[in-house]
Amino acid sequence: MITIEDFYKIAYSETAAHSDDIHEMMIENPDVEVLTDSGGERKKPNTIRPTDTLKLSDQKSIYSLLGFPK
């Protein structure tokens, strides 16, 4: 797991993507979950906070299991 804040530091050092775009991709990606401080899952990109946690899903998508690129 990684905090959203730490993810921002990595993502912004490598790309010029906007946080709205990054948030949308986090929510749309079936292989990651965005969790609140209390452990709830975020469902909307505009509600993601730097204190949230980005976590790989326990159940991976079929494409990941078959070795297809994400």
PDB file of N, CA, C, O and CB in Angstrom:
ATOM      1  N   MET A   1       0.845  -1.181   0.000  1.00  0.00           N
ATOM      2  CA  MET A   1       0.000   0.000   0.000  1.00  0.00           C
ATOM      3  C   MET A   1       0.885   1.237   0.000  1.00  0.00           C
ATOM      4  O   MET A   1       2.022   1.217   0.473  1.00  0.00           O
ATOM      5  CB  MET A   1      -0.959   0.002   1.219  1.00  0.00           C
ATOM      6  N   ILE A   2       0.336   2.302  -0.539  1.00  0.00           N
ATOM      7  CA  ILE A   2       1.041   3.572  -0.614  1.00  0.00           C
ATOM      8  C   ILE A   2       0.028   4.691  -0.416  1.00  0.00           C
ATOM      9  O   ILE A   2      -1.101   4.597  -0.898  1.00  0.00           O
ATOM     10  CB  ILE A   2       1.795   3.726  -1.972  1.00  0.00           C
ATOM     11  N   THR A   3       0.417   5.736   0.279  1.00  0.00           N
ATOM     12  CA  THR A   3      -0.519   6.851   0.437  1.00  0.00           C
ATOM     13  C   THR A   3      -0.638   7.590  -0.885  1.00  0.00           C
ATOM     14  O   THR A   3       0.273   7.562  -1.713  1.00  0.00           O
ATOM     15  CB  THR A   3      -0.059   7.818   1.567  1.00  0.00           C
ATOM     16  N   ILE A   4      -1.755   8.239  -1.068  1.00  0.00           N
ATOM     17  CA  ILE A   4      -1.970   9.034  -2.275  1.00  0.00           C
ATOM     18  C   ILE A   4      -0.891  10.121  -2.358  1.00  0.00           C
ATOM     19  O   ILE A   4      -0.379  10.412  -3.439  1.00  0.00           O
ATOM     20  CB  ILE A   4      -3.401   9.667  -2.280  1.00  0.00           C
ATOM     21  N   GLU A   5      -0.558  10.706  -1.232  1.00  0.00           N
ATOM     22  CA  GLU A   5       0.464  11.753  -1.195  1.00  0.00           C
ATOM     23  C   GLU A   5       1.804  11.231  -1.726  1.00  0.00           C
ATOM     24  O   GLU A   5       2.462  11.908  -2.515  1.00  0.00           O
ATOM     25  CB  GLU A   5       0.633  12.286   0.241  1.00  0.00           C
ATOM     26  N   ASP A   6       2.208  10.036  -1.299  1.00  0.00           N
ATOM     27  CA  ASP A   6       3.457   9.453  -1.793  1.00  0.00           C
ATOM     28  C   ASP A   6       3.348   9.099  -3.279  1.00  0.00           C
ATOM     29  O   ASP A   6       4.313   9.252  -4.028  1.00  0.00           O
ATOM     30  CB  ASP A   6       3.823   8.199  -0.976  1.00  0.00           C
ATOM     31  N   PHE A   7       2.180   8.630  -3.701  1.00  0.00           N
ATOM     32  CA  PHE A   7       1.964   8.343  -5.118  1.00  0.00           C
ATOM     33  C   PHE A   7       2.113   9.608  -5.948  1.00  0.00           C
ATOM     34  O   PHE A   7       2.716   9.576  -7.021  1.00  0.00           O
ATOM     35  CB  PHE A   7       0.578   7.724  -5.340  1.00  0.00           C
ATOM     36  N   TYR A   8       1.566  10.734  -5.460  1.00  0.00           N
ATOM     37  CA  TYR A   8       1.704  12.011  -6.164  1.00  0.00           C
ATOM     38  C   TYR A   8       3.176  12.338  -6.387  1.00  0.00           C
ATOM     39  O   TYR A   8       3.564  12.753  -7.479  1.00  0.00           O
ATOM     40  CB  TYR A   8       1.019  13.144  -5.374  1.00  0.00           C
ATOM     41  N   LYS A   9       3.993  12.151  -5.358  1.00  0.00           N
ATOM     42  CA  LYS A   9       5.419  12.464  -5.460  1.00  0.00           C
ATOM     43  C   LYS A   9       6.079  11.651  -6.566  1.00  0.00           C
ATOM     44  O   LYS A   9       6.916  12.172  -7.303  1.00  0.00           O
ATOM     45  CB  LYS A   9       6.123  12.201  -4.124  1.00  0.00           C
ATOM     46  N   ILE A  10       5.710  10.382  -6.689  1.00  0.00           N
ATOM     47  CA  ILE A  10       6.266   9.520  -7.731  1.00  0.00           C
ATOM     48  C   ILE A  10       5.711   9.916  -9.101  1.00  0.00           C
ATOM     49  O   ILE A  10       6.472  10.083 -10.054  1.00  0.00           O
ATOM     50  CB  ILE A  10       5.953   8.036  -7.432  1.00  0.00           C
ATOM     51  N   ALA A  11       4.407  10.064  -9.200  1.00  0.00           N
ATOM     52  CA  ALA A  11       3.751  10.340 -10.480  1.00  0.00           C
ATOM     53  C   ALA A  11       4.157  11.693 -11.044  1.00  0.00           C
ATOM     54  O   ALA A  11       4.416  11.811 -12.241  1.00  0.00           O
ATOM     55  CB  ALA A  11       2.241  10.285 -10.320  1.00  0.00           C
ATOM     56  N   TYR A  12       4.213  12.693 -10.212  1.00  0.00           N
ATOM     57  CA  TYR A  12       4.521  14.026 -10.708  1.00  0.00           C
ATOM     58  C   TYR A  12       5.994  14.194 -11.045  1.00  0.00           C
ATOM     59  O   TYR A  12       6.348  15.099 -11.801  1.00  0.00           O
ATOM     60  CB  TYR A  12       4.114  15.057  -9.693  1.00  0.00           C
ATOM     61  N   SER A  13       6.843  13.363 -10.514  1.00  0.00           N
ATOM     62  CA  SER A  13       8.250  13.456 -10.888  1.00  0.00           C
ATOM     63  C   SER A  13       8.485  12.822 -12.260  1.00  0.00           C
ATOM     64  O   SER A  13       9.513  13.070 -12.891  1.00  0.00           O
ATOM     65  CB  SER A  13       9.134  12.777  -9.826  1.00  0.00           C
ATOM     66  N   GLU A  14       7.541  12.009 -12.721  1.00  0.00           N
ATOM     67  CA  GLU A  14       7.715  11.327 -13.993  1.00  0.00           C
ATOM     68  C   GLU A  14       6.792  11.837 -15.098  1.00  0.00           C
ATOM     69  O   GLU A  14       7.089  11.655 -16.278  1.00  0.00           O
ATOM     70  CB  GLU A  14       7.495   9.868 -13.803  1.00  0.00           C
ATOM     71  N   THR A  15       5.697  12.461 -14.739  1.00  0.00           N
ATOM     72  CA  THR A  15       4.751  12.940 -15.747  1.00  0.00           C
ATOM     73  C   THR A  15       4.226  14.319 -15.362  1.00  0.00           C
ATOM     74  O   THR A  15       4.411  14.786 -14.238  1.00  0.00           O
ATOM     75  CB  THR A  15       3.580  11.948 -15.913  1.00  0.00           C
ATOM     76  N   ALA A  16       3.573  14.950 -16.315  1.00  0.00           N
ATOM     77  CA  ALA A  16       2.964  16.243 -16.049  1.00  0.00           C
ATOM     78  C   ALA A  16       1.441  16.109 -15.940  1.00  0.00           C
ATOM     79  O   ALA A  16       0.712  17.082 -16.135  1.00  0.00           O
ATOM     80  CB  ALA A  16       3.339  17.248 -17.152  1.00  0.00           C
ATOM     81  N   ALA A  17       0.972  14.911 -15.630  1.00  0.00           N
ATOM     82  CA  ALA A  17      -0.475  14.656 -15.555  1.00  0.00           C
ATOM     83  C   ALA A  17      -1.110  15.465 -14.438  1.00  0.00           C
ATOM     84  O   ALA A  17      -0.475  15.738 -13.419  1.00  0.00           O
ATOM     85  CB  ALA A  17      -0.753  13.160 -15.341  1.00  0.00           C
ATOM     86  N   HIS A  18      -2.343  15.839 -14.632  1.00  0.00           N
ATOM     87  CA  HIS A  18      -3.097  16.568 -13.620  1.00  0.00           C
ATOM     88  C   HIS A  18      -3.711  15.593 -12.619  1.00  0.00           C
ATOM     89  O   HIS A  18      -3.997  14.444 -12.957  1.00  0.00           O
ATOM     90  CB  HIS A  18      -4.194  17.431 -14.276  1.00  0.00           C
ATOM     91  N   SER A  19      -3.910  16.056 -11.392  1.00  0.00           N
ATOM     92  CA  SER A  19      -4.455  15.169 -10.359  1.00  0.00           C
ATOM     93  C   SER A  19      -5.838  14.645 -10.728  1.00  0.00           C
ATOM     94  O   SER A  19      -6.170  13.512 -10.382  1.00  0.00           O
ATOM     95  CB  SER A  19      -4.524  15.899  -9.024  1.00  0.00           C
ATOM     96  N   ASP A  20      -6.651  15.438 -11.420  1.00  0.00           N
ATOM     97  CA  ASP A  20      -7.983  14.962 -11.818  1.00  0.00           C
ATOM     98  C   ASP A  20      -7.874  13.745 -12.731  1.00  0.00           C
ATOM     99  O   ASP A  20      -8.627  12.783 -12.582  1.00  0.00           O
ATOM    100  CB  ASP A  20      -8.768  16.084 -12.524  1.00  0.00           C
ATOM    101  N   ASP A  21      -6.945  13.790 -13.666  1.00  0.00           N
ATOM    102  CA  ASP A  21      -6.740  12.663 -14.580  1.00  0.00           C
ATOM    103  C   ASP A  21      -6.248  11.430 -13.824  1.00  0.00           C
ATOM    104  O   ASP A  21      -6.704  10.313 -14.067  1.00  0.00           O
ATOM    105  CB  ASP A  21      -5.737  13.043 -15.685  1.00  0.00           C
ATOM    106  N   ILE A  22      -5.311  11.654 -12.907  1.00  0.00           N
ATOM    107  CA  ILE A  22      -4.777  10.550 -12.123  1.00  0.00           C
ATOM    108  C   ILE A  22      -5.873   9.936 -11.256  1.00  0.00           C
ATOM    109  O   ILE A  22      -5.985   8.713 -11.172  1.00  0.00           O
ATOM    110  CB  ILE A  22      -3.604  11.026 -11.250  1.00  0.00           C
ATOM    111  N   HIS A  23      -6.669  10.766 -10.620  1.00  0.00           N
ATOM    112  CA  HIS A  23      -7.754  10.274  -9.766  1.00  0.00           C
ATOM    113  C   HIS A  23      -8.749   9.451 -10.570  1.00  0.00           C
ATOM    114  O   HIS A  23      -9.198   8.394 -10.125  1.00  0.00           O
ATOM    115  CB  HIS A  23      -8.472  11.443  -9.081  1.00  0.00           C
ATOM    116  N   GLU A  24      -9.089   9.939 -11.750  1.00  0.00           N
ATOM    117  CA  GLU A  24     -10.049   9.213 -12.592  1.00  0.00           C
ATOM    118  C   GLU A  24      -9.508   7.828 -12.962  1.00  0.00           C
ATOM    119  O   GLU A  24     -10.247   6.843 -12.933  1.00  0.00           O
ATOM    120  CB  GLU A  24     -10.363  10.023 -13.873  1.00  0.00           C
ATOM    121  N   MET A  25      -8.237   7.757 -13.306  1.00  0.00           N
ATOM    122  CA  MET A  25      -7.650   6.470 -13.670  1.00  0.00           C
ATOM    123  C   MET A  25      -7.578   5.525 -12.463  1.00  0.00           C
ATOM    124  O   MET A  25      -7.731   4.313 -12.614  1.00  0.00           O
ATOM    125  CB  MET A  25      -6.250   6.679 -14.259  1.00  0.00           C
ATOM    126  N   MET A  26      -7.345   6.080 -11.269  1.00  0.00           N
ATOM    127  CA  MET A  26      -7.332   5.245 -10.062  1.00  0.00           C
ATOM    128  C   MET A  26      -8.685   4.587  -9.852  1.00  0.00           C
ATOM    129  O   MET A  26      -8.763   3.396  -9.550  1.00  0.00           O
ATOM    130  CB  MET A  26      -6.954   6.079  -8.828  1.00  0.00           C
ATOM    131  N   ILE A  27      -9.743   5.359 -10.010  1.00  0.00           N
ATOM    132  CA  ILE A  27     -11.097   4.845  -9.786  1.00  0.00           C
ATOM    133  C   ILE A  27     -11.476   3.848 -10.881  1.00  0.00           C
ATOM    134  O   ILE A  27     -12.132   2.846 -10.598  1.00  0.00           O
ATOM    135  CB  ILE A  27     -12.119   6.006  -9.741  1.00  0.00           C
ATOM    136  N   GLU A  28     -11.073   4.108 -12.123  1.00  0.00           N
ATOM    137  CA  GLU A  28     -11.453   3.248 -13.242  1.00  0.00           C
ATOM    138  C   GLU A  28     -10.640   1.957 -13.315  1.00  0.00           C
ATOM    139  O   GLU A  28     -11.088   0.984 -13.922  1.00  0.00           O
ATOM    140  CB  GLU A  28     -11.305   4.003 -14.531  1.00  0.00           C
ATOM    141  N   ASN A  29      -9.459   1.934 -12.710  1.00  0.00           N
ATOM    142  CA  ASN A  29      -8.596   0.754 -12.796  1.00  0.00           C
ATOM    143  C   ASN A  29      -9.125  -0.351 -11.886  1.00  0.00           C
ATOM    144  O   ASN A  29      -9.257  -0.141 -10.681  1.00  0.00           O
ATOM    145  CB  ASN A  29      -7.138   1.113 -12.416  1.00  0.00           C
ATOM    146  N   PRO A  30      -9.432  -1.525 -12.442  1.00  0.00           N
ATOM    147  CA  PRO A  30      -9.979  -2.606 -11.621  1.00  0.00           C
ATOM    148  C   PRO A  30      -8.944  -3.254 -10.692  1.00  0.00           C
ATOM    149  O   PRO A  30      -9.298  -4.041  -9.814  1.00  0.00           O
ATOM    150  CB  PRO A  30     -10.573  -3.659 -12.515  1.00  0.00           C
ATOM    151  N   ASP A  31      -7.675  -2.919 -10.894  1.00  0.00           N
ATOM    152  CA  ASP A  31      -6.621  -3.556 -10.108  1.00  0.00           C
ATOM    153  C   ASP A  31      -6.165  -2.750  -8.900  1.00  0.00           C
ATOM    154  O   ASP A  31      -5.299  -3.201  -8.151  1.00  0.00           O
ATOM    155  CB  ASP A  31      -5.453  -3.821 -10.979  1.00  0.00           C
ATOM    156  N   VAL A  32      -6.729  -1.571  -8.702  1.00  0.00           N
ATOM    157  CA  VAL A  32      -6.362  -0.762  -7.530  1.00  0.00           C
ATOM    158  C   VAL A  32      -7.615  -0.302  -6.793  1.00  0.00           C
ATOM    159  O   VAL A  32      -8.699  -0.198  -7.365  1.00  0.00           O
ATOM    160  CB  VAL A  32      -5.510   0.461  -7.953  1.00  0.00           C
ATOM    161  N   GLU A  33      -7.429  -0.034  -5.517  1.00  0.00           N
ATOM    162  CA  GLU A  33      -8.498   0.515  -4.680  1.00  0.00           C
ATOM    163  C   GLU A  33      -7.954   1.757  -3.993  1.00  0.00           C
ATOM    164  O   GLU A  33      -6.782   1.806  -3.622  1.00  0.00           O
ATOM    165  CB  GLU A  33      -9.014  -0.539  -3.628  1.00  0.00           C
ATOM    166  N   VAL A  34      -8.803   2.756  -3.825  1.00  0.00           N
ATOM    167  CA  VAL A  34      -8.455   3.935  -3.056  1.00  0.00           C
ATOM    168  C   VAL A  34      -9.243   3.853  -1.758  1.00  0.00           C
ATOM    169  O   VAL A  34     -10.474   3.832  -1.765  1.00  0.00           O
ATOM    170  CB  VAL A  34      -8.760   5.267  -3.846  1.00  0.00           C
ATOM    171  N   LEU A  35      -8.517   3.807  -0.638  1.00  0.00           N
ATOM    172  CA  LEU A  35      -9.145   3.626   0.665  1.00  0.00           C
ATOM    173  C   LEU A  35      -9.024   4.888   1.513  1.00  0.00           C
ATOM    174  O   LEU A  35      -7.992   5.560   1.502  1.00  0.00           O
ATOM    175  CB  LEU A  35      -8.520   2.439   1.395  1.00  0.00           C
ATOM    176  N   THR A  36     -10.081   5.197   2.243  1.00  0.00           N
ATOM    177  CA  THR A  36     -10.090   6.327   3.168  1.00  0.00           C
ATOM    178  C   THR A  36      -9.319   5.959   4.431  1.00  0.00           C
ATOM    179  O   THR A  36      -8.935   4.805   4.621  1.00  0.00           O
ATOM    180  CB  THR A  36     -11.542   6.745   3.515  1.00  0.00           C
ATOM    181  N   ASP A  37      -9.097   6.944   5.289  1.00  0.00           N
ATOM    182  CA  ASP A  37      -8.422   6.698   6.569  1.00  0.00           C
ATOM    183  C   ASP A  37      -9.141   5.641   7.399  1.00  0.00           C
ATOM    184  O   ASP A  37      -8.510   4.893   8.146  1.00  0.00           O
ATOM    185  CB  ASP A  37      -8.318   7.991   7.366  1.00  0.00           C
ATOM    186  N   SER A  38     -10.468   5.584   7.264  1.00  0.00           N
ATOM    187  CA  SER A  38     -11.253   4.629   8.053  1.00  0.00           C
ATOM    188  C   SER A  38     -11.428   3.281   7.350  1.00  0.00           C
ATOM    189  O   SER A  38     -12.108   2.396   7.869  1.00  0.00           O
ATOM    190  CB  SER A  38     -12.615   5.218   8.363  1.00  0.00           C
ATOM    191  N   GLY A  39     -10.810   3.120   6.152  1.00  0.00           N
ATOM    192  CA  GLY A  39     -10.857   1.839   5.456  1.00  0.00           C
ATOM    193  C   GLY A  39     -11.942   1.706   4.406  1.00  0.00           C
ATOM    194  O   GLY A  39     -12.034   0.676   3.740  1.00  0.00           O
ATOM    195  N   GLY A  40     -12.770   2.739   4.247  1.00  0.00           N
ATOM    196  CA  GLY A  40     -13.803   2.703   3.215  1.00  0.00           C
ATOM    197  C   GLY A  40     -13.204   2.920   1.837  1.00  0.00           C
ATOM    198  O   GLY A  40     -12.124   3.498   1.710  1.00  0.00           O
ATOM    199  N   GLU A  41     -13.899   2.460   0.805  1.00  0.00           N
ATOM    200  CA  GLU A  41     -13.391   2.605  -0.559  1.00  0.00           C
ATOM    201  C   GLU A  41     -13.974   3.845  -1.217  1.00  0.00           C
ATOM    202  O   GLU A  41     -15.183   4.071  -1.168  1.00  0.00           O
ATOM    203  CB  GLU A  41     -13.717   1.359  -1.394  1.00  0.00           C
ATOM    204  N   ARG A  42     -13.119   4.643  -1.829  1.00  0.00           N
ATOM    205  CA  ARG A  42     -13.566   5.811  -2.593  1.00  0.00           C
ATOM    206  C   ARG A  42     -14.166   5.325  -3.905  1.00  0.00           C
ATOM    207  O   ARG A  42     -13.637   4.409  -4.534  1.00  0.00           O
ATOM    208  CB  ARG A  42     -12.388   6.812  -2.851  1.00  0.00           C
ATOM    209  N   LYS A  43     -15.272   5.941  -4.315  1.00  0.00           N
ATOM    210  CA  LYS A  43     -15.952   5.553  -5.559  1.00  0.00           C
ATOM    211  C   LYS A  43     -15.912   6.658  -6.607  1.00  0.00           C
ATOM    212  O   LYS A  43     -16.175   6.401  -7.782  1.00  0.00           O
ATOM    213  CB  LYS A  43     -17.396   5.179  -5.270  1.00  0.00           C
ATOM    214  N   LYS A  44     -15.585   7.894  -6.198  1.00  0.00           N
ATOM    215  CA  LYS A  44     -15.590   9.032  -7.125  1.00  0.00           C
ATOM    216  C   LYS A  44     -14.229   9.723  -7.101  1.00  0.00           C
ATOM    217  O   LYS A  44     -13.658   9.942  -6.033  1.00  0.00           O
ATOM    218  CB  LYS A  44     -16.718  10.039  -6.761  1.00  0.00           C
ATOM    219  N   PRO A  45     -13.713  10.065  -8.281  1.00  0.00           N
ATOM    220  CA  PRO A  45     -12.387  10.679  -8.351  1.00  0.00           C
ATOM    221  C   PRO A  45     -12.256  11.988  -7.572  1.00  0.00           C
ATOM    222  O   PRO A  45     -11.210  12.264  -6.985  1.00  0.00           O
ATOM    223  CB  PRO A  45     -12.036  10.927  -9.775  1.00  0.00           C
ATOM    224  N   ASN A  46     -13.314  12.786  -7.569  1.00  0.00           N
ATOM    225  CA  ASN A  46     -13.223  14.104  -6.928  1.00  0.00           C
ATOM    226  C   ASN A  46     -13.238  14.042  -5.406  1.00  0.00           C
ATOM    227  O   ASN A  46     -13.126  15.078  -4.751  1.00  0.00           O
ATOM    228  CB  ASN A  46     -14.356  14.973  -7.394  1.00  0.00           C
ATOM    229  N   THR A  47     -13.373  12.854  -4.831  1.00  0.00           N
ATOM    230  CA  THR A  47     -13.376  12.726  -3.373  1.00  0.00           C
ATOM    231  C   THR A  47     -12.036  12.223  -2.828  1.00  0.00           C
ATOM    232  O   THR A  47     -11.870  12.127  -1.612  1.00  0.00           O
ATOM    233  CB  THR A  47     -14.488  11.786  -2.941  1.00  0.00           C
ATOM    234  N   ILE A  48     -11.082  11.903  -3.700  1.00  0.00           N
ATOM    235  CA  ILE A  48      -9.784  11.375  -3.271  1.00  0.00           C
ATOM    236  C   ILE A  48      -8.984  12.462  -2.565  1.00  0.00           C
ATOM    237  O   ILE A  48      -8.906  13.597  -3.033  1.00  0.00           O
ATOM    238  CB  ILE A  48      -8.989  10.821  -4.477  1.00  0.00           C
ATOM    239  N   ARG A  49      -8.391  12.095  -1.428  1.00  0.00           N
ATOM    240  CA  ARG A  49      -7.603  13.010  -0.602  1.00  0.00           C
ATOM    241  C   ARG A  49      -6.168  12.501  -0.480  1.00  0.00           C
ATOM    242  O   ARG A  49      -5.937  11.297  -0.595  1.00  0.00           O
ATOM    243  CB  ARG A  49      -8.240  13.169   0.800  1.00  0.00           C
ATOM    244  N   PRO A  50      -5.197  13.392  -0.249  1.00  0.00           N
ATOM    245  CA  PRO A  50      -3.797  12.965  -0.102  1.00  0.00           C
ATOM    246  C   PRO A  50      -3.570  11.973   1.034  1.00  0.00           C
ATOM    247  O   PRO A  50      -2.606  11.207   0.997  1.00  0.00           O
ATOM    248  CB  PRO A  50      -2.927  14.166   0.121  1.00  0.00           C
ATOM    249  N   THR A  51      -4.429  11.974   2.029  1.00  0.00           N
ATOM    250  CA  THR A  51      -4.268  11.061   3.163  1.00  0.00           C
ATOM    251  C   THR A  51      -4.863   9.679   2.896  1.00  0.00           C
ATOM    252  O   THR A  51      -4.696   8.775   3.714  1.00  0.00           O
ATOM    253  CB  THR A  51      -4.911  11.657   4.397  1.00  0.00           C
ATOM    254  N   ASP A  52      -5.554   9.498   1.767  1.00  0.00           N
ATOM    255  CA  ASP A  52      -6.091   8.190   1.392  1.00  0.00           C
ATOM    256  C   ASP A  52      -4.948   7.249   1.029  1.00  0.00           C
ATOM    257  O   ASP A  52      -3.805   7.675   0.862  1.00  0.00           O
ATOM    258  CB  ASP A  52      -7.086   8.319   0.210  1.00  0.00           C
ATOM    259  N   THR A  53      -5.272   5.974   0.911  1.00  0.00           N
ATOM    260  CA  THR A  53      -4.277   4.949   0.591  1.00  0.00           C
ATOM    261  C   THR A  53      -4.632   4.288  -0.723  1.00  0.00           C
ATOM    262  O   THR A  53      -5.796   3.976  -0.975  1.00  0.00           O
ATOM    263  CB  THR A  53      -4.183   3.897   1.715  1.00  0.00           C
ATOM    264  N   LEU A  54      -3.624   4.071  -1.566  1.00  0.00           N
ATOM    265  CA  LEU A  54      -3.775   3.361  -2.826  1.00  0.00           C
ATOM    266  C   LEU A  54      -3.312   1.931  -2.593  1.00  0.00           C
ATOM    267  O   LEU A  54      -2.204   1.703  -2.107  1.00  0.00           O
ATOM    268  CB  LEU A  54      -2.965   4.051  -3.987  1.00  0.00           C
ATOM    269  N   LYS A  55      -4.159   0.968  -2.939  1.00  0.00           N
ATOM    270  CA  LYS A  55      -3.884  -0.443  -2.644  1.00  0.00           C
ATOM    271  C   LYS A  55      -4.194  -1.283  -3.869  1.00  0.00           C
ATOM    272  O   LYS A  55      -5.179  -1.039  -4.566  1.00  0.00           O
ATOM    273  CB  LYS A  55      -4.710  -0.934  -1.424  1.00  0.00           C
ATOM    274  N   LEU A  56      -3.348  -2.275  -4.127  1.00  0.00           N
ATOM    275  CA  LEU A  56      -3.678  -3.234  -5.177  1.00  0.00           C
ATOM    276  C   LEU A  56      -4.871  -4.059  -4.717  1.00  0.00           C
ATOM    277  O   LEU A  56      -4.929  -4.477  -3.561  1.00  0.00           O
ATOM    278  CB  LEU A  56      -2.458  -4.151  -5.514  1.00  0.00           C
ATOM    279  N   SER A  57      -5.815  -4.293  -5.607  1.00  0.00           N
ATOM    280  CA  SER A  57      -6.993  -5.082  -5.282  1.00  0.00           C
ATOM    281  C   SER A  57      -6.599  -6.511  -4.944  1.00  0.00           C
ATOM    282  O   SER A  57      -5.635  -7.047  -5.490  1.00  0.00           O
ATOM    283  CB  SER A  57      -7.989  -5.064  -6.443  1.00  0.00           C
ATOM    284  N   ASP A  58      -7.354  -7.122  -4.039  1.00  0.00           N
ATOM    285  CA  ASP A  58      -7.116  -8.521  -3.710  1.00  0.00           C
ATOM    286  C   ASP A  58      -7.408  -9.412  -4.907  1.00  0.00           C
ATOM    287  O   ASP A  58      -6.745 -10.431  -5.107  1.00  0.00           O
ATOM    288  CB  ASP A  58      -7.970  -8.943  -2.515  1.00  0.00           C
ATOM    289  N   GLN A  59      -8.398  -9.029  -5.699  1.00  0.00           N
ATOM    290  CA  GLN A  59      -8.744  -9.786  -6.899  1.00  0.00           C
ATOM    291  C   GLN A  59      -8.297  -8.997  -8.110  1.00  0.00           C
ATOM    292  O   GLN A  59      -8.809  -7.909  -8.372  1.00  0.00           O
ATOM    293  CB  GLN A  59     -10.267 -10.087  -6.964  1.00  0.00           C
ATOM    294  N   LYS A  60      -7.349  -9.537  -8.843  1.00  0.00           N
ATOM    295  CA  LYS A  60      -6.815  -8.870 -10.023  1.00  0.00           C
ATOM    296  C   LYS A  60      -7.726  -9.103 -11.220  1.00  0.00           C
ATOM    297  O   LYS A  60      -8.468 -10.083 -11.276  1.00  0.00           O
ATOM    298  CB  LYS A  60      -5.396  -9.364 -10.326  1.00  0.00           C
ATOM    299  N   SER A  61      -7.655  -8.181 -12.177  1.00  0.00           N
ATOM    300  CA  SER A  61      -8.458  -8.330 -13.387  1.00  0.00           C
ATOM    301  C   SER A  61      -7.926  -9.499 -14.216  1.00  0.00           C
ATOM    302  O   SER A  61      -6.779  -9.913 -14.049  1.00  0.00           O
ATOM    303  CB  SER A  61      -8.450  -7.021 -14.219  1.00  0.00           C
ATOM    304  N   ILE A  62      -8.740 -10.012 -15.084  1.00  0.00           N
ATOM    305  CA  ILE A  62      -8.377 -11.148 -15.922  1.00  0.00           C
ATOM    306  C   ILE A  62      -7.194 -10.793 -16.818  1.00  0.00           C
ATOM    307  O   ILE A  62      -6.372 -11.662 -17.111  1.00  0.00           O
ATOM    308  CB  ILE A  62      -9.577 -11.596 -16.773  1.00  0.00           C
ATOM    309  N   TYR A  63      -7.086  -9.548 -17.258  1.00  0.00           N
ATOM    310  CA  TYR A  63      -5.991  -9.146 -18.133  1.00  0.00           C
ATOM    311  C   TYR A  63      -4.650  -9.221 -17.408  1.00  0.00           C
ATOM    312  O   TYR A  63      -3.649  -9.627 -17.998  1.00  0.00           O
ATOM    313  CB  TYR A  63      -6.225  -7.731 -18.659  1.00  0.00           C
ATOM    314  N   SER A  64      -4.625  -8.835 -16.148  1.00  0.00           N
ATOM    315  CA  SER A  64      -3.392  -8.942 -15.363  1.00  0.00           C
ATOM    316  C   SER A  64      -2.996 -10.391 -15.186  1.00  0.00           C
ATOM    317  O   SER A  64      -1.818 -10.734 -15.276  1.00  0.00           O
ATOM    318  CB  SER A  64      -3.559  -8.274 -13.996  1.00  0.00           C
ATOM    319  N   LEU A  65      -3.974 -11.243 -14.935  1.00  0.00           N
ATOM    320  CA  LEU A  65      -3.683 -12.654 -14.716  1.00  0.00           C
ATOM    321  C   LEU A  65      -3.133 -13.324 -15.967  1.00  0.00           C
ATOM    322  O   LEU A  65      -2.328 -14.251 -15.878  1.00  0.00           O
ATOM    323  CB  LEU A  65      -4.930 -13.376 -14.254  1.00  0.00           C
ATOM    324  N   LEU A  66      -3.566 -12.854 -17.132  1.00  0.00           N
ATOM    325  CA  LEU A  66      -3.121 -13.441 -18.400  1.00  0.00           C
ATOM    326  C   LEU A  66      -1.821 -12.815 -18.910  1.00  0.00           C
ATOM    327  O   LEU A  66      -1.290 -13.232 -19.940  1.00  0.00           O
ATOM    328  CB  LEU A  66      -4.209 -13.284 -19.452  1.00  0.00           C
ATOM    329  N   GLY A  67      -1.311 -11.815 -18.187  1.00  0.00           N
ATOM    330  CA  GLY A  67      -0.049 -11.200 -18.568  1.00  0.00           C
ATOM    331  C   GLY A  67      -0.164 -10.076 -19.586  1.00  0.00           C
ATOM    332  O   GLY A  67       0.851  -9.627 -20.120  1.00  0.00           O
ATOM    333  N   PHE A  68      -1.386  -9.607 -19.867  1.00  0.00           N
ATOM    334  CA  PHE A  68      -1.542  -8.484 -20.792  1.00  0.00           C
ATOM    335  C   PHE A  68      -1.099  -7.206 -20.104  1.00  0.00           C
ATOM    336  O   PHE A  68      -1.269  -7.059 -18.894  1.00  0.00           O
ATOM    337  CB  PHE A  68      -3.010  -8.361 -21.281  1.00  0.00           C
ATOM    338  N   PRO A  69      -0.529  -6.277 -20.867  1.00  0.00           N
ATOM    339  CA  PRO A  69      -0.149  -4.999 -20.259  1.00  0.00           C
ATOM    340  C   PRO A  69      -1.387  -4.222 -19.835  1.00  0.00           C
ATOM    341  O   PRO A  69      -2.457  -4.354 -20.430  1.00  0.00           O
ATOM    342  CB  PRO A  69       0.695  -4.159 -21.238  1.00  0.00           C
ATOM    343  N   LYS A  70      -1.224  -3.422 -18.808  1.00  0.00           N
ATOM    344  CA  LYS A  70      -2.349  -2.632 -18.287  1.00  0.00           C
ATOM    345  C   LYS A  70      -2.500  -1.356 -19.051  1.00  0.00           C
ATOM    346  O   LYS A  70      -3.393  -0.561 -18.756  1.00  0.00           O
ATOM    347  CB  LYS A  70      -2.168  -2.326 -16.811  1.00  0.00           C
TER     348      LYS A  70
END
